[in-house]
Amino acid sequence: MPARMKKGYRALIDEAMAEVKTLSVAEARELHENEDVVFVDIRDVRELKAQGSVPGALHAPRGMLEFWVDPESPYHKSVFSEDKTFVLYCAAGWRSALATKTLQDMGLEKVAHIEGGFGAWTEAGFPVEKKEK
């Protein structure tokens, strides 16, 4: 019999959603051309290659995100130290909700995620940039 989880993924997502800023896909689209906003695609590289990405989005794999954001990390990416608003997305909005909460917990203030993720973006017919295979 499998071990009983103290808190499952649904509870974690619900908690994150209660604490983070969630943008509708339409709100995200309005921010897309803003030079003070960085879209951050946290999906796996295989997802990007198969489905494309929001044009101009920074790819920051979920597994490296905390390391790239923390200025004390040897993997720090300077873009995360800029005075920008970061809009995270994944495929459906679950991973990005968790990631957004984590970044808030780390002290990043101007961070949000897209409700419905990349799936909602493409369903709305918004532009997609194909990645090299």
C-alpha positions as CSV (number, residue, x, y, z in Angstrom):
1,M,0.0,0.0,0.0
2,P,1.5,3.4,-1.0
3,A,2.4,5.9,1.7
4,R,-0.3,8.5,2.3
5,M,0.7,12.0,1.3
6,K,0.5,14.7,4.0
7,K,-0.3,17.2,1.3
8,G,-0.9,16.3,-2.3
9,Y,-0.2,18.3,-5.4
10,R,-3.7,19.7,-5.6
11,A,-3.4,21.2,-2.1
12,L,-0.1,22.7,-3.0
13,I,-1.5,24.2,-6.2
14,D,-4.6,25.6,-4.3
15,E,-2.3,27.2,-1.7
16,A,-0.1,28.8,-4.4
17,M,-3.1,30.1,-6.3
18,A,-4.4,31.8,-3.2
19,E,-1.1,33.7,-2.8
20,V,0.1,34.5,-6.3
21,K,-1.0,36.9,-8.9
22,T,-2.7,35.1,-11.7
23,L,-3.2,36.8,-15.1
24,S,-5.8,35.8,-17.6
25,V,-4.5,34.9,-21.0
26,A,-5.9,38.2,-22.3
27,E,-4.2,40.2,-19.5
28,A,-0.9,38.4,-20.3
29,R,-1.3,39.2,-24.0
30,E,-1.7,42.9,-23.2
31,L,1.6,42.8,-21.3
32,H,3.5,40.8,-24.0
33,E,5.0,43.8,-25.9
34,N,5.9,45.7,-22.7
35,E,9.7,46.1,-22.4
36,D,9.4,46.0,-18.6
37,V,7.9,42.5,-18.7
38,V,9.8,39.2,-19.2
39,F,7.8,36.1,-20.1
40,V,9.4,33.1,-18.5
41,D,8.7,29.6,-20.0
42,I,9.4,27.0,-17.3
43,R,8.4,24.0,-19.4
44,D,10.8,21.2,-20.3
45,V,12.9,21.8,-23.4
46,R,11.1,18.9,-25.1
47,E,7.8,20.7,-24.7
48,L,9.3,23.8,-26.3
49,K,10.7,21.9,-29.2
50,A,7.4,20.1,-29.8
51,Q,5.0,23.0,-29.3
52,G,6.9,26.2,-29.6
53,S,6.9,29.1,-27.1
54,V,5.5,32.6,-26.5
55,P,7.6,34.9,-28.8
56,G,10.6,36.3,-27.0
57,A,10.1,34.3,-23.8
58,L,13.0,33.4,-21.7
59,H,13.3,29.6,-21.2
60,A,14.1,28.9,-17.5
61,P,13.6,25.2,-16.9
62,R,11.6,24.6,-13.7
63,G,14.4,22.5,-12.2
64,M,16.8,25.5,-12.5
65,L,14.5,28.4,-11.7
66,E,15.5,29.0,-8.1
67,F,19.2,28.7,-8.9
68,W,18.9,31.2,-11.8
69,V,16.9,33.7,-9.7
70,D,19.1,33.7,-6.6
71,P,22.0,36.2,-7.0
72,E,24.1,34.1,-4.5
73,S,23.8,31.0,-6.8
74,P,26.7,30.1,-9.1
75,Y,24.0,29.6,-11.8
76,H,22.4,33.1,-11.4
77,K,21.1,34.8,-14.5
78,S,21.4,38.5,-14.4
79,V,18.0,39.1,-16.1
80,F,16.3,38.1,-12.8
81,S,18.1,41.0,-11.0
82,E,16.6,43.6,-13.4
83,D,13.7,45.7,-12.4
84,K,11.2,43.8,-14.5
85,T,7.9,42.0,-14.0
86,F,8.2,38.3,-14.6
87,V,5.3,36.4,-16.1
88,L,5.7,32.7,-15.8
89,Y,3.9,30.0,-17.7
90,C,4.0,26.2,-18.1
91,A,1.6,24.0,-20.1
92,A,-1.6,24.4,-18.0
93,G,-0.7,26.7,-15.1
94,W,0.0,24.3,-12.4
95,R,3.8,24.3,-12.4
96,S,3.8,28.0,-13.0
97,A,1.6,28.6,-10.0
98,L,4.0,26.6,-7.8
99,A,7.0,28.3,-9.3
100,T,5.5,31.8,-8.9
101,K,4.8,31.1,-5.2
102,T,8.4,29.9,-4.7
103,L,9.8,33.0,-6.4
104,Q,7.6,35.2,-4.2
105,D,8.8,33.3,-1.1
106,M,12.4,34.0,-2.3
107,G,11.6,37.7,-2.3
108,L,10.8,38.4,-6.0
109,E,7.9,40.9,-5.8
110,K,6.9,41.5,-9.4
111,V,6.0,38.0,-10.5
112,A,2.8,36.5,-11.8
113,H,1.7,33.5,-13.9
114,I,-0.7,32.8,-16.7
115,E,-4.0,31.0,-15.9
116,G,-4.2,28.0,-18.2
117,G,-0.5,28.4,-19.3
118,F,0.7,27.9,-22.8
119,G,-2.3,25.8,-23.6
120,A,-4.6,28.8,-22.9
121,W,-2.2,31.1,-24.9
122,T,-2.4,28.9,-28.0
123,E,-6.1,28.2,-27.6
124,A,-6.7,32.0,-27.7
125,G,-4.8,32.1,-31.1
126,F,-2.0,34.2,-29.8
127,P,1.4,34.1,-31.5
128,V,3.7,31.1,-31.1
129,E,7.4,31.0,-31.9
130,K,8.7,27.6,-33.1
131,K,11.9,26.4,-31.6
132,E,14.7,24.6,-33.5
133,K,14.4,20.8,-33.2
